[in-house]
Amino acid sequence: GSIQIWNIKPGWGSRPDMHVEKGHEDDITGLKFSSDGQILLSRSTDGTLKQLIFTGTSVEREGTSGGLLCFYDRKKLELVSRVGISPTCSVVQCYWHGKLNQV
């Protein structure tokens, strides 16, 4: 659940330049910087989102919804909308294509 970021430095044994010890309560499954490089987006199996605009979900065992693409309000982190992607497949990665202006 910790997030650690290093600047590239020569040599071994360097310490992270940024360390968020309890960024999440469980494993982090994805990290992405915003296009302007100012916001770090993270997703975790603990069911929380941190500064996340959209994310995909995994198919749950014995679940009925399948893989979803979920959109959240960035400031409140409240679910705004969700789109069904597949009844049997998980959403593994999300990407916003700047030129096509679509997910």
Stockholm file with secondary structure:
# STOCKHOLM 1.0

chainA/1-103         GSIQIWNIKPGWGSRPDMHVEKGHEDDITGLKFSSDGQILLSRSTDGTLKQLIFTGTSVEREGTSGGLLCFYDRKKLELVSRVGISPTCSVVQCYWHGKLNQV
#=GR chainA/1-103 SS CCEEECCCCSSSCCCCSEEETTSCSSCEEEEEECTTSCCEEEEETTSCEESCSEEECCCCTTCSSCEEEEEECTTTCCEEEEEEEESSCCCCCCCCBTTTTBC
#=GC SS_cons         CCEEECCCCSSSCCCCSEEETTSCSSCEEEEEECTTSCCEEEEETTSCEESCSEEECCCCTTCSSCEEEEEECTTTCCEEEEEEEESSCCCCCCCCBTTTTBC
//
